[in-house]
């Protein structure tokens, strides 16, 4: 199967004269040469796209999310993977489900290169045509109403809220009327101990003149999530996860933080979740996931 044909078949979705084809990856003309995500990807691609504390937790999370994604997609859908990274969603989804097309957008050329390398090696993924687009998530050179569904997985939480707001406007623009938006692991709840810790850290960054720093987790209230998705015909905000004890303490050195997480926070939260009444669990959710219809 010709991977070049697969990669270029979908370029009709791109806005004219806004990208340059470089080795099978279309690069937005306005994007910065490199971003912090490229540095992360060079060390370990999973660092830049998975918010779970270890690879096994990320794998389990992926299984649940992929099952949910499949429930909301049809075989003739054009899917936008917003902040696709090295293709974590695609590597689990595409072997089981063939789509009309898969558009992977990410600000890291390095991670999209990893995506392309794996895609070329795996015939089961190549059954779905692929478009790789290296662009900032808040300025995506795709035509309006060009995709049927969009998935955002562990992306928004690491970006400043102004960037997220602009990115959501882009998603609304490129989604077809009646299209589906699925957002996972991107809106950590503010009303948690981790949320308080994160808000304090953001306040420190603001004082240091680094409010837009990439990487730190941003936390959200339900009201903020609703405001971001204003304009969607249907909106379902779903509390997920469970945590009473903070899963990590950002001021701890790396090795000590790992001991704290492994020996204390993870087992304690696991025990508390087992004994917590089902009707109370939403009060201790760690995230808001979103299913919305344009």
N, C-alpha and C positions, 0 to 999 in steps of 0.2 A: 504493500500500500504506500502511495506517495505522500509523505508527510508534508511536502511543500504545497501540494494541491489542497490538502486539508487545511493548512494554516491560512492560505490566501483566499479560499472560497468565501469566507465571511467578511472580507475587507469592505464589502459594500455597506456594512453597518457603520463604517467610520465616517466622520465628517470630512469633506473634501479638503485636501491640502493642509491637514492639521497633524499628520504623522509622517514618520519616515520608517520604511521597512529596513530593519537591520538584522539579517540572519534569521528571519522568521519571527521576529518580535517587532511589533509596531511601536515606535517611540513617539510620544507626544512632543511636539516641538517646544512647548513651553515648560517642560519638566526640568528640574535641576539635574545636573550631571550625576550626582550621587546623593543618597539620603542615608540617614542613620540605619535604616533597615538593611541596606547593602552591607554595612559593617557587621551587623548581627548575622546576616545570612552567610557571610564568609566563614564565621566561626561555627555556627550551627543553625541550619535553616529553621528548626523548630522554635528557636528562641524568639523569632520575630512574629510568629503567627499563632502560637498556642499559649493560652494563659494558664493552663493547668500546671500544677507544680511539678509533675514528673511525666515521663513518657507513657507509663501505664495508665495513669489517670487521663491523659490526653487521648489514648486509644479508646478507652471506655466511653469517654465523652463523644468521640467521633462516631462510634457505633450508634449511639442514641440519636445524635443529630442527623446522621445520614438516613436513618430509618424515617425520621420526621420529614426530611427534605423530600424523600421519595413519595411520601403520601400526598405532597402538595404539587407534584410535577406531572406533566403528561409527556408522552414520547415525542410530540411535535413541538415542544417548547424550545425557545431560544433562551438559555440561562446565562445570566450575568453573575459571575463570582467576584464580588466587590472586595478587593483586598485579598486576592487569591493566594498570595505567597508562592510556595513551591508546589501548590496544588493538593493540599491535604484533603479538601473536599472531593476533588476530582478523582484522586487515587482510590477512594472508597466508593464513590458514586458511579463512575462511568463503567467499571467492569460489570455492574449489575443493571444499568439502565442506559439505553442509547437515546440520545437527545438530538434534536434538529441541529443544535449548535451550542457551543460552550465558549463564552467570552470571559477571559480571565484578565482582570485589571489589577495592577499592583504598581506601587511607586518604586519598587526595587527591581532593577534589571537583573540583578544577580539571582534573585529567587525565581523570576520567570524563566531564566536560563535553566535552572534546576528542574522546573516544571517541564520545559520543552524536552530536556534530555530524557526524563522518565517517560514522557508521553510517546516519544519516538521508539522507546524500547518495548512498550507494552501494546500489543495488537488489540487487546480488549478495550483500551482507552481510545484507540484510533478509530473505532467505529463511530464515534461522535466527532464531527468537525470542530476544530479548535482555533480560536483567535486569541493571541497573546498581546496585550496592550500595556505598555509601560507608561503610566500616567499618574499624576497626583489624583487622589480620590475625590478631591473637591473641584477638579476641572477635567472631566472625562470627555474626550473627543469622539463620542458616539452620537449618532443621529437620534433625534427625539422619537419616542415611542418605537424603539428598535428591538426591545427584548420583552419576553413574556413573563419572566420571573427573575428575581434577584435574590441572592443569598449573601449575607454579611456574617462572617464567623470570626469572632475574637479579633475584631479590627478597631471599632470605634473607641474602645476603652483606653487605648494608648494614644489617642489623638486629642488635641485641645477641642473643647466644645464648639468653638467657632468653626473649626474645620469640619466637625461632625455635622453641624447645621448646614454648611454649604454642600457637604457630601450628600446629605439627605435631599436637598433640592435637585442635585444631579440625578439621584435615583428616581425621583418623581418624574423628572424630565424624560428619562430614557425608557421608563416602564410604559408599556401599552395600557390603555384603559382596560380595567379588569385584571391587570397583571398582579402577580403575587410577590410580596416582599417577606422574606424570612430573615430574622435577625437573631443570632445566637451569641451568647457569651460576650456581649458588647456593652451592656448597660449594668454594671455592678451597682447594687443598691446602696444609696447613701445612708439609709437608716440601719446601719450595722456598725460594729466596732471597727471593722476594716474601713468602712466608709468615713468614719470620724478621723481615723488615722490618715487616710488618703487626702481628705480635705485639708488637714493641717499641713501635710507635705506640700500640697498645691499652694497654700498660703505662703509657705516659705519660698517656693519658687517664684511666686509673684513679687515678693519683697526683694529677691535677688535679681529681678529683672529678666526672669526666664519663664514667663507664663506659658509660652508655646512649646516648651521642651517636649520632644517626642519620647515616649517610653513610660512615664509615670501613669498609673491607672487613674482615670477620672470616674467619679461616682455620680449616680443619677437618682433623683426622686422620680416617683411615678408621674408626677405632674410634668416634669421635664421631658420624659419619654413621650407622653401624650402630645406635648407641644411640638416635638420634633416630627411627629407623624400626622400633624394636622393636614387635612386635605385628602386623606385616604378614606375610601368609602366605608370600609370595615377595618376595625382595629382590635386586636386581641393582645393584651399585655399579660404575660404569663410569669408569675414568680417561680423561680427554679432554684435548686440547690438548698443547702442547709448549713448554717454556721452560727454558733453563739460565741465560741472562743475564736479570736482572730486567727486565721490560718497561718499568718506570718507576721513578724514584727520587723518593720523596715529598718530599724536602727541596729539590728543585730548583725554581727559579722557573718559572712556566708556559711562557714562550717557550723557555727552555733545555731544560726537560723534553721539549717537543715535538721539539726538534732531536735530543736523546738518543734518543728513541723511534724517530723516523723514520730517522735516519742511522746509528744503532748497534744498539739492541736488536732491532728488528724484522728487519733484514737478517741479523744474526748468528744469531739464533734460527732463522730460515728456513734458513740454510746448515747449521747444526748438525743440524736435523731431517732434512735430505736425506741427510746422511752417517751419521746414527745408525742402528745395526742395529735392525731392526723389533722384535726381542725385548727391546730395552732401552728402547724409547720410553715404556713405561708408567712407568718410573722417573722420567721428567721431565714427567709429565702435570701440567697446571696446575689441573685441576678434577676433581671427582667429580660425574658425573651419576647419576641414580637412576631406575630403573624398578621399581615395587613394586605388589604386588597385595594388597588389603585382606583 
